[in-house]
Each structure stands twice: as C-alpha cells, then as structure tokens.
Amino acid sequence: MTSETTTFPASTAAADAMVAEARFNADGLLACIAQQHDTGEVLMMAWMNEDALRETLRTGRVCYWSRSRGKLWRKGESSGQEQHLKDLRLDCDGDTVLALVDQTGVACHTGRRSCFYKAPRGEVLANITEPEIAPEDLYGR
C-alpha cells in the first residue's frame, strides 16, 4: 500500500478502477466531501455521478453533478471559485469520496469559505462565520 499522492490527470486505468469500486446510490450518485488539502478544513459536500467522477480524475478540476440543474457542475464555472484536485480517496464502503483540493476563494454559495457555518451556541443555531464575499458578487444578480 502506498500513501503517496497522485498527480492529475489520473491514468485511465486508475480512473476505471475507482469507478469500478465506487458504489453509486439508486440515483447514480456518490457523496463527495471537499477538504482543503493543506489545512484540513472541510469545505463542502456535493454529489458526483460517474461522468463527474471521471472528469474530475481526467482533468484535476473538481466536477460535481447538480441535482437541481440536472447537469454536470464544474466548481467555479460561474463564480470563479475553483477547486483543483490534489488527491481523491474512496472510503471503505465505496459510497463516499474525499476530494483533497486547493480551493480558490470561497467554497460556499453564501460567500463563506466553508458550507459548514451553522452550529448550536447556547439556545440558538448560530452562524459562526460571516460571508467573505457577497453572493451577488459571486454569481451576479
């Protein structure tokens, strides 16, 4: 077993092996957690279908499946907030991947660095981080 990181794009054989071991759900989707590669900060969770997984491995730029739009979603294509893949790991059950990324700017559509910004504080569910950029500046009005 090796712990060295892969350079991307990954080989076709490596991509085929990952797709073969992935356990996509009934909707053909696989959960993907994006984590900043050098700090360990958890940025977001999104879904990948087989095409998104293959494109991510082929290009080194993270691609997801947008359930709301019903199409591939290349992170940053409209906001400029791209994710560049450093490593991709399949979990023991094969139903989740961990994308170690280099995040350009913010990851969350709310303008925050991470999508995980709500936490119980006292008697309330509080926003524990503030937006770094206004959503309308990310996506236009």
N, C-alpha and C positions, 0 to 999 in steps of 0.2 A: 504494500500500500504506500502511496505517496501523498505528501501534504503540499507539494509544490503547486504553485498557481499555474493556470493555463493562460496562454496568450490567445487573444481573439483576433480574427475569427478562429473558431474551433474547427477541427477537421470534420469532414463529413461523417467519418466512421464514429467519432466521439459523439457527434450530434445524434446520429442514428441510435447509438447505444443508450443515450439519455432518453430519447423519445420512447424507445422500446421498454425501458424500465419505469417510465412515468405512468402513474395511474390517474388518468383523467376522469373526472366525475361524469355523471349521466349527461350533463350538458356539454361534455367535451372540454372541460376546463380544469386547470391546475392552479392552485393558490401559489402566489409568489410574494414573498416578503423582500422588500428592498432595504438594504442596510448600507450605510456609509462605510466603505472598506477600511478606512484608516482610524475612525473614531468609534465604530461600533454602534453609532446612533441608528435606531430603527426609524426609517423614513416613511414607509407606506406599505400597504398590501394591495395587490391588484390581481387580476386573473390573466392567465395565458392559455391559449389553445395551442394545438400542435404547430400551427403556422407561426404564431408569435414566438414560441419557444425556439423553433428552427431559425427564425430571422434574428433573434437575439444572439444565438450561438454563431450564426453566419456573419453578422455584421459587428458584433460587440457593442451595439447601441440597443438599449433595452426597449423591447416592444411588448405591449400587452394586448389583450382582447377587451374592447369596450363593450360591456353588456348593454349599456344604454344606447350606444350608437350602432351596435351590431357590426362592428368592423375592427380591424387592427388599429391600434393606437400606439404610435411611436412617441414615447415620453419626450415632451419638449417640442413636438412638431408645431404647436400653435403658440406655446408660451416661451420657448427658447430655454426652458429649464430641463436640459437633457440629463439622462443617466447613461454613463459609459461603464460598461461591464468590466469588472476586474476578475471576478470568479463567479461561477454558478454551481450550486450544490443541491443535489436531490436528497430529501430526507429519507429516513429508514423505511417509511411506509410507501414512498414513491408518490405521495399525493401533494407534496409541497416543495417548492424550490426556494432557496435563499439566493438572492442576487446581491453580491457584494459589488457596490457601484461607486463611481465617482460622480456625485450629484453636482450639477451646475445650478447654483442658486437654490431656490426653494423646491420642495417636492410636493407640497400640498396645494390644491386648487384654491385654498383660502388665503394663500400668500405666506403661509408658515413654512418653516424648514421641514417639519415633520407633520404627518397627518394625526399623530398621537399627541394631542394637545389638551385633552379633557381629562380631568382627574378629580376624584372626590376630595374636597377640602372642607373640613368642618361639616356643616349641614347642607352644602351645595356641591354641584358638579361645576367645577371652575375651569376656565380657560387658563392654562398655566404658561402659555406663551402667546405672544402677540404676533400679528402678521408682520412680516418683513417688507412686504410689498402688497399694494392694493390689488385684489383680484382683477379689477377692471384694467389695471396696468399690465397684467399678465395676458389677458385674453381680449381686451378691447371691450367696448360697451355693446 
